[in-house]
Amino acid sequence: MEPIKIGAFLAFVVLISFIDQSISATDNKVVCYYDSQAYNRPGNGKFDLPFVEPALQFCTHLIYGYAGIKEENFNIIPLDEALDIHRQNYKHVTDLKRRFPGLRVLLSVGGNRDVSGEGSDKNLKYRALLESVETRLAFVNSAHNLVKTYGFDGLDLAWEFPESKPKKIRNKVSAWFVNLKHKIVGESVIDEKAEEHKEQFTALVREIKNVFRHDGLLLTVSQLPNVNSTGKKSIVVFIEI
């Protein structure tokens, strides 16, 4: 393999081993990620599914990114229809299970590929989808249909909540001045309904799981460990990884 391909391999296939010392080795999970956008890189930067295959002997799960959300009806859609549908990449990635029988392949929705708007309007459709039973149901049904049609083992939610500033640890004097500033000029809040959206995201996760369980489909959530925009404690009972 050429050096640049090795670099691309390390950049686009991330192996994360979830090892719990209290359970047997057979229960350990190694989750591999592949961002299909790497296929469209020019020249030697192009990174296709065959370059992923050497890693799959170590993977228990492969998460394929990314699908997105259609703003008009909140259905899940391929973000690169030419690649995923016409070039049959969805089919090719799920066909890998024939060569690696223990592998589970999931489709990821969101990530940094389905981004729109700025500031408080950034990724607004991801929050709007959460706010009613009807829009959530439209998404759930379309996701269920898509993963079943192309042979995915489930869905990964890399949900696009608005970015927020990390909470700083301040001493008493600094905290007093910050509070005074907020009283004078107001506090900058990106998502005024953040707590509601956490509860609604939990409802979405529960609704997906209720539909998916009849077909034995998996549901996972991709989230940075220092971010709590999803309300991790409330959704953990519904997800597999």
BELQUIMO-V774928 format. One record per pair of residues at least 6 apart in sequence whose C-alpha atoms are under 6 Angstrom apart, sorted by sequence separation. I is the first residue (numbers start at 1). J is the second residue. D is the distance in Angstrom with one decimal. If there is no record, write none. Layout:
# BELQUIMO-V774928
I_J_D, I_J_D
This chain:
# BELQUIMO-V774928
69_75_5.6, 83_89_6.0, 84_90_5.2, 97_103_5.7, 116_122_5.6, 129_135_5.3, 130_136_5.9, 39_46_5.1, 69_76_4.6, 116_123_5.1, 129_136_5.8, 38_46_5.8, 39_47_5.0, 68_76_5.7, 69_77_5.8, 115_123_5.7, 19_28_5.3, 38_47_5.1, 39_48_5.1, 68_77_5.3, 67_77_5.7, 18_29_5.4, 67_78_4.7, 68_79_5.7, 17_29_5.9, 67_79_5.2, 17_30_4.4, 16_30_5.6, 16_31_5.4, 15_31_5.7, 15_32_4.9, 14_32_5.5, 14_33_5.5, 220_239_5.2, 13_33_5.2, 219_239_5.3, 220_240_5.7, 13_34_5.4, 220_241_5.5, 12_34_5.7, 31_59_5.9, 30_59_5.0, 33_62_5.7, 36_65_6.0, 30_60_5.3, 31_61_4.8, 32_62_4.7, 33_63_4.8, 34_64_5.1, 35_65_4.8, 29_60_5.7, 31_62_5.9, 198_230_5.2, 198_231_5.5, 202_235_5.6, 68_109_5.4, 61_103_5.5, 63_105_5.9, 66_108_5.2, 67_109_4.4, 68_110_5.4, 60_103_5.1, 61_104_4.7, 62_105_4.8, 63_106_4.8, 64_107_5.0, 65_108_4.9, 66_109_5.3, 61_105_5.8, 63_107_5.8, 64_108_5.8, 68_114_5.6, 106_152_5.4, 105_152_5.5, 106_153_5.4, 108_155_5.8, 111_158_5.0, 105_153_5.4, 106_154_4.8, 107_155_5.0, 108_156_4.3, 109_157_5.5, 110_158_5.0, 104_153_5.8, 106_155_5.2, 107_156_5.8, 108_157_5.8, 109_158_5.7, 110_159_5.3, 110_160_5.9, 94_151_6.0, 91_150_5.9, 154_217_4.7, 156_219_5.9, 75_139_4.8, 153_217_5.4, 154_218_4.3, 155_219_5.1, 156_220_4.6, 157_221_4.6, 158_222_4.9, 74_139_5.6, 154_219_5.7, 156_221_5.3, 76_142_5.9, 75_142_5.5, 76_143_5.8, 140_208_5.7, 120_190_5.0, 130_200_5.5
